Amino acid sequence: MEELEALLKELINENLRRLILSNPIHPEAGSKAAVRPLLLKEQLCFQTVLYRGNKVFHYNGTAEETAARALALMKENFRQAEAEGGTCRAVVLISKKGRVTVK
């Protein structure tokens, strides 16, 4: 999980295009989550969108808060993440046993 934490901190910056968390462990807790950069009052923020049933929940935060939220979501509910940034693209898979693979 340390590798995942380092990757999220590296990717969540002004060059992030999108981060999608999917393949839920518990579908009732959320089917998908997405992170995107956002300018609020001329300040860079990141918006986390959580899809739960037919409802959508939005959370805005700094890069550190968003990285912590994405890591918590990956630990608790999602097994797959796809991130696309300015210079790189990453796919993260978590097995049922908790083994993390980063491609």
Summary of the structure (lengths in Angstrom):
residues: 103
radius of gyration: 13.0
end to end distance: 14.3
largest distance: 42.9
contacts: 298
relative contact order: 0.24
helix: 26%
strand: 48%
